[in-house]
């Protein structure tokens, strides 16, 4: 397989991951998938660690063999467990 064909296949796989993220339970999360410098960068904020793990699993399934660099933050929306102390 030529270099051009391999690059085209990588772009196809990345597009398929974007489509899976947009159509499943991860839709509306705003996770960005970018191909940069030979790696795939996943960025965004998700509400739970379980959703982050699901996104990483999907990325691993679609992009096996490619370098995936996750930068997914988990937003904690839990109520505080103690009072805030102000000076």
C-alpha positions as CSV (number, residue, x, y, z in Angstrom):
1,X,0.0,0.0,0.0
2,X,1.4,3.4,-1.0
3,X,1.9,6.3,1.4
4,X,-0.9,8.2,-0.3
5,X,-3.3,5.3,0.1
6,X,-2.4,4.8,3.7
7,X,-3.0,8.5,4.5
8,X,-6.4,8.3,2.7
9,X,-7.3,5.2,4.8
10,X,-6.3,7.0,8.0
11,X,-8.5,10.0,7.1
12,X,-11.4,7.6,6.4
13,X,-11.0,5.9,9.8
14,X,-10.8,9.3,11.6
15,X,-14.0,10.4,9.7
16,X,-15.7,7.2,10.8
17,X,-14.8,7.8,14.4
18,X,-16.2,11.4,14.2
19,X,-19.4,9.9,12.8
20,X,-19.7,7.3,15.6
21,X,-19.1,10.0,18.2
22,X,-21.8,12.3,16.6
23,X,-24.4,9.6,16.3
24,X,-24.2,7.6,19.6
25,X,-24.6,8.3,23.3
26,X,-21.6,10.6,23.0
27,X,-23.3,13.1,20.7
28,X,-23.6,16.7,21.8
29,X,-20.4,16.4,24.0
30,X,-18.3,18.5,21.6
31,X,-15.4,16.1,21.5
32,X,-13.0,17.2,18.8
33,X,-11.0,14.7,16.7
34,X,-8.0,16.2,14.8
35,X,-5.2,14.6,12.8
36,X,-2.0,16.4,13.7
37,X,1.6,15.5,12.9
38,X,1.0,11.8,12.6
39,X,-1.2,11.5,15.6
40,X,-4.9,11.8,16.3
41,X,-5.8,14.3,19.1
42,X,-9.0,13.9,21.0
43,X,-10.0,17.1,22.9
44,X,-13.0,18.3,24.9
45,X,-14.8,18.0,28.2
46,X,-17.1,15.1,29.1
47,X,-19.4,14.9,32.1
48,X,-18.2,11.5,33.5
49,X,-15.1,9.3,33.5
50,X,-17.3,6.5,32.1
51,X,-18.0,8.6,29.0
52,X,-14.4,9.4,28.6
53,X,-13.5,5.7,28.8
54,X,-16.2,4.9,26.2
55,X,-14.8,7.6,23.8
56,X,-11.3,6.1,24.3
57,X,-12.6,2.6,23.6
58,X,-14.3,3.8,20.4
59,X,-11.1,5.6,19.3
60,X,-9.1,2.4,20.0
61,X,-11.6,0.3,18.0
62,X,-11.5,2.7,15.0
63,X,-7.9,3.9,15.0
64,X,-5.9,0.8,16.0
65,X,-2.3,1.2,14.8
66,X,-2.5,5.0,14.9
67,X,-1.1,7.2,17.8
68,X,-4.0,8.6,19.7
69,X,-3.4,11.4,22.2
70,X,-6.4,11.9,24.5
71,X,-6.9,15.3,26.1
72,X,-10.4,14.7,27.5
73,X,-11.2,16.5,30.8
74,X,-13.9,15.2,33.1
75,X,-16.2,18.0,34.4
76,X,-17.2,17.3,37.9
77,X,-20.8,18.5,38.5
78,X,-21.2,16.9,41.9
79,X,-22.3,19.0,44.8
80,X,-19.4,20.0,47.2
81,X,-19.0,17.6,50.1
82,X,-18.0,20.4,52.5
83,X,-18.4,24.1,53.1
84,X,-16.1,26.5,51.3
85,X,-14.0,28.4,53.7
86,X,-13.5,32.0,52.8
87,X,-10.7,34.2,54.3
